[in-house]
Amino acid sequence: MGAAIWSLLDGRRSLAEIVAAICQEYEVDAPTAAADLDEFIQDLLTEELVQFHES
């Protein structure tokens, strides 16, 4: 799932849109997808592989 999330982190999609895409692709519920996304993004932020900008 990490590769799918990585490809969706293009700066154009909101986190809600990414959660929806994960739900559709992997047939998981929104809370599970949101938790997985949050954990993945936190790991990327910790490793300084991405930056978060509020819009």
C-alpha positions in Angstrom: 0.0 0.0 0.0 3.0 2.3 0.6 3.7 2.5 -3.1 0.1 3.5 -3.9 0.2 6.2 -1.2 3.5 7.5 -2.5 2.1 7.8 -6.0 -0.9 9.7 -4.7 1.2 12.2 -2.7 1.5 14.5 -5.7 0.6 17.8 -4.0 -2.7 18.1 -5.8 -4.8 15.7 -3.7 -6.1 16.3 -0.3 -5.6 13.7 2.4 -9.3 13.0 2.2 -9.0 12.3 -1.5 -6.1 9.9 -0.9 -8.1 8.1 1.8 -10.9 7.7 -0.7 -8.6 6.3 -3.3 -7.1 3.8 -0.9 -10.6 2.7 0.2 -11.6 2.1 -3.4 -8.3 0.3 -4.4 -7.9 -1.9 -1.4 -11.5 -2.3 -0.2 -10.7 -1.1 3.4 -12.9 1.2 5.5 -12.1 4.9 5.8 -10.8 4.8 9.4 -8.3 2.0 8.6 -7.2 3.8 5.4 -6.8 7.1 7.3 -4.8 5.5 10.1 -2.5 3.7 7.5 -2.1 7.0 5.6 -1.3 8.9 8.8 1.4 6.4 9.8 3.0 6.3 6.4 3.1 10.1 6.2 4.5 10.4 9.7 7.3 8.0 8.7 8.0 10.1 5.5 8.0 13.3 7.5 10.4 11.8 10.1 12.8 10.8 7.4 12.3 14.2 5.7 11.2 12.6 2.5 8.1 14.9 2.2 7.0 18.3 3.4 3.5 19.1 4.6 1.9 22.4 3.6 -1.6 23.4 4.7 -3.7 25.0 2.1 
